[in-house]
Amino acid sequence: MIELEGVPELIDPVMVAAFEGWNDAGDAASTAVAHLEREWKGEVFAALDAEDYYDFQVNRPTVFMDGGVRKITWPTTRLSVVRVGGDKPRDLVLVRGIEPSMRWRSFCNELLGFAHELGVELVVILGALLGDTPHTRPVPVSGVTSDPDLARRMDLEETKYEGPTGIVGVLQEACTHAGVPAVSLWAAVPHYVSQPPNPKATLALLNRLEDLLDLRIPQGELPEDARAWQVGVDQLAAEDSEVAEYVQTLEEARDTAELPEASGEAIAREFERYLRRRDVGPPGGKPRPPASGGGGKEEDEDGSEG
C-alpha cells in the first residue's frame, strides 16, 4: 500500500517514471530518474510493497551493515517528490524501481491511484531500447503516446507497435484507459555496446524531457561522462576492424536517413535548450508542445512501443 503521509500540496505535478529491466537498455532510463533525484535532492516518501509484485528468486534482496546492524533492502518501486524552482515552480513525482515480476495490472492501478491522489497532470515514462544506431552520432530519442489527441497537441508520434511489451507499455496503456495523459520517451542504445552504464543515452533522455516539460535540468557530470564513454567505445571499436567497419556502415545509413532532418526546427530546439542553460526565459512551467517529436521511433523486440 502506498503511504501519502507527509506529502505537501503539489504544484502542477508531473510524474516521471523509469523501471530497470527489459525496457532499460544500458540502464539509461533508470539512471536518468536517479539523476533527477540526486540533482534536486529528492526524498523517498513511499514504496510499494515488494511482496505484492516481485519474485525474490529473480530480483534478490541485498544485505548490508548499518552501524553494526545487518539490514535488508528489498527490491521494489519507490516514489519521491522534487520541486523545480524558478519563476514558475512545479513539482516532479519521481517513480524509480524494477519491472515487476507479477500482478502488472494491480501494480499500474496502484501507481495510478497515487497519481490521482496527488493531482498528477501528466505521466512521462522513460525507456531505452537496443537499436541499429552508431555510438558516434546523437542518440535518437522518440516521444510516443497512445492518445491521438495528445499526439497532436504535443507533436508526438502515435504508437503503432504490435508485439511483446514491458511495464512501460502496460503503464502507458493503463494511463490512457484511466484518462491520464501519458507519454513515453525512448532512447535507442547501440546494440553492440549495450552494457551499462550509457551516460550518453541518459543525457539524451534528460534533454528530451527538458524540451517536453519546458524546464531546465542540471546536467552535473553527465556531459563529461558521455564524452568519456564515447572515447572509450571509439578505442574499443578501433581495435577490431570488423566492428569499426560495422560502425561506419551504421554511420552512413544514419547520415543518409537524417539528411532531411537538418531543419530549422532542429536548430530552434537546440537554441531553446541553449537559452535555458543561460537562464534566459522561465526555467519551469506547464508542459508545452516541443519543437519536434524527437528521433525516429524504432519498433523493436525490446518493447519500444510506448
N, C-alpha and C positions, 0 to 999 in steps of 0.2 A: 504493500500500500504506500502511496506517495504521501509524505508529510509536507504540508504547506505552511506550517507554523514559522513565524519569524520572517516571512517574505513580505516586503513592503509593497505598497501600491505601485504598479509599474507604469512607465511612460512609453507609449507607442511600442509595446513589446513585440519582438520578432524572435521566433525560436530557430536556432541554428543547431543542427544535429549531424553526427557522424558516428559510424559504427565500425569497429575493427572486424576484419574477416573478409568474406568473399567480395564485398563492394569497396575494398580499401587497398587497392594495389599500391605497393610501396609505402603503405601506412600514410599516404598523402592526406587523406581526408581527416582521419582521427588526429593527426598531428596538427592540422590547421585549427581544429577546435581547441586542442590543448594549447596552441599558441595564443588564441584569444583569451583563454582562462589565465594564462601566465602574464600576458602583457597588461591586461585590465584587472588583474588580481581578483579573479572570480573566486567566490567561496561556495563550496558544495553545501547545499541546504537540503537535499533529498536524494534518495536512492531507491530504485526498485528492488523488491525482494528477490534475491538471487535464487532462492528455492523454487520460485514460480517459473523461471524461464531458462535456466542453464543446466546443462548436463556436466557435472563436475569431473567426469572422466574425459570430457572433451576440452573444457576450459577449467583447469585445475586451480584451486585456491593456492595462495602462497603464504608461507610462514615467515615472520620477521620478528626481530627483537626490538622492544621499545622500553628503554630503561631497565633492562634485565628481565623483562616480562615477554614471554612469547605470545604473539598475536597472529591472527589470520586475516588476510584480506581476501574477500570473496569476489569472484568475477561478477560484475553487474553493470548496470547503466546508472550513471549519476547525473545530477542536474545542478546547475549553478546559474547565478544571475550576475551580469556585469552592466554597469552604467557607462554609456559613451557620452562624455561631456561635450561642451561646445555651446554655441548659441541656441541650438535646439537639442537638448539632451534626450536620449532614448535608452531603452534597456534591451539587452540581448539575453534571452534564456538559452543557455548552452546545454546541450544534451550530448554526452560522450559515453560510449560503452562498447559492448561486444555484441555482435549479431546474436540474437537469442537462439538457443537450441530447440525450443519448443514454444507452443502457445503464442504464435506470432500475432494472431488477431487480438487476443487479450492484451498482449504487450502494446500494440498500437492503440487500442482503446484506452489503456491506462495513460499513455502519453497524451492522447487527445483530451482526456478528461482534465489532465493537468493544464494543458494549453487553454482550455475553456475557462478554468478557474482563474487563470492569470490574465485573461483577455488578450491572448496572443492574436495578432492580426495577420501574420504570415509565417509559414514554416518553410525554411530553406534547409534542404538535406544535401550534404556534401558526399561525393563518392569519387572513386578513382578506378579506372579500368585499364587493362593491358591493351595496347594498340600498336599498329604498324606506324609508329611515329619516331623520327630520329631525335636523339637526345640533344643534338646541336641546334635545334630550332625551338622557337617559343612553344610552350606546352599548350596544346589545344584544350580549351575548356568550353563545354557546351552547356547551355541552360535549357532545360526541358520541363514541360508540365503536361498533365493530363487534362487540364481545364482549357477549352478553346478560348473562352473569354479572357482568361489570364494570359494566355499566349499572345493574344492580340494587344492587350493593354501594356504588357511588359516586354514586347518584342522577343518572345521566346519561341522555341520550337515545340510543337505539339507532338508528343511521343507517338511513334507508330511501332514500337518494338513489340515483337511476339517471341516468346521463348522462356527459358528458365529465369527466375527472378530472385533477388535477395531482399533483405529487410528494407533497403532504400525504396525499391519499387512498391513493396507492400504498404509501407508507411505513407508514401505519396498517394496511393490509391485510397487508403483509409481516410486521409485528409480530404480528398476530393469528394468522397461519398458523405463525409460529415459536413461539407460546406466550408471547409477551412482552406483558404488559398495556400497552395504548396508548389514549390519549385525545387528541382534537383539540379545541382551543378556537378558536372562530371569532368575530371581531368584525365587525359589519356597519357599513360605511362609507357615508355618503351618496353616492349615485352622481353627484349634481350638484356635488360638491366632492371629487373623487376624487384630485386631485393630491397628492403627498406634500409635506411630512410631515403626519401626522394625530396629534398628541400625545394628543388625547382618546381615540382608539381604542387607542393604545398603552397608556395608563394603564388603560383598562378591561380589556385583556387581562391586565395585571400584577395588577390587583385580583382577577380571576377565578382566576389562578394562585395567588395568596395563599390564597384560600378552598380551592382544591383540595388544596394541599400543607400547609396549616395552618402557614404561616411568614410572617414579616414582611419585605416587600421595601422597601428605602429608595426613596422616590419622587423624591428630588433636585428638579430644577426642572420636572418633568413637570406637576404641578398648575398652576403658573403658566403654563407653555407652553400647556396645554389651555385655560385661561381666555382667554389672548390669542388663540388660534386661533379660539375661538368668537366673540369680539368682532369679529375680522376678518371672519369669514363673515357675521355679523349685518350688518355695514356693507355688504358686497357685495350681500347679499340685499335690503337696504333700498333700494339704488339701482336695482333692477329690479323693477317692480311684478308682472310675471309670475312671477318667481322667488319673491317674497315671498308671493304668493297660493298658489303650489305648496307652499311650506314650511308654510303654515298648514293646507293640506289634509292634508299628512302628519302634522302635529301632532294634528289632530283624530282621524285614523284611529288613530294610535298611542295617544292617551289613551283612546279608547273601547275599544280592544283590551286595554289593560293595566289597566283599572279593577279587575278581579278580582284583579290581582297585588299590590294594596296590602295584603298579608297579613302575619301575624305572622312568617312565615318570612323575608320580605324584610327586615323590621325587625330581626330577630335577626341576619341575616347582616351588615347594616351595623354593628350594635352590636359583633359579634365583631371586625370589622375595626378599629373604634374602639379596642377594648381592646388589640389587638395594637400599635397605634400608640402606646399609652401604656405599652407593655412590661408589660402585665398578662397573666400566663399564659405558657406556653412559646412562644418565637419560632420553634421548629423542631419536628421530629418526623416521624413516619411519615405518609404520606398518609391522610386520613380522608374519609368522605363529607361533601361540602359541604352547606350548609343548603338549597341549591336547585340545580336543574340549569342555572341561568342563563337568559338571554333566549331567546326563541323562535328556533329554527333556521330559516334562510332557505335553502331548497334552490334555488339559483340556478345559472345557467350558469357562474358564477365558480368552481364546484367546491366548494361548501360541504357536501360530503357527509361530510367527515371521513375 
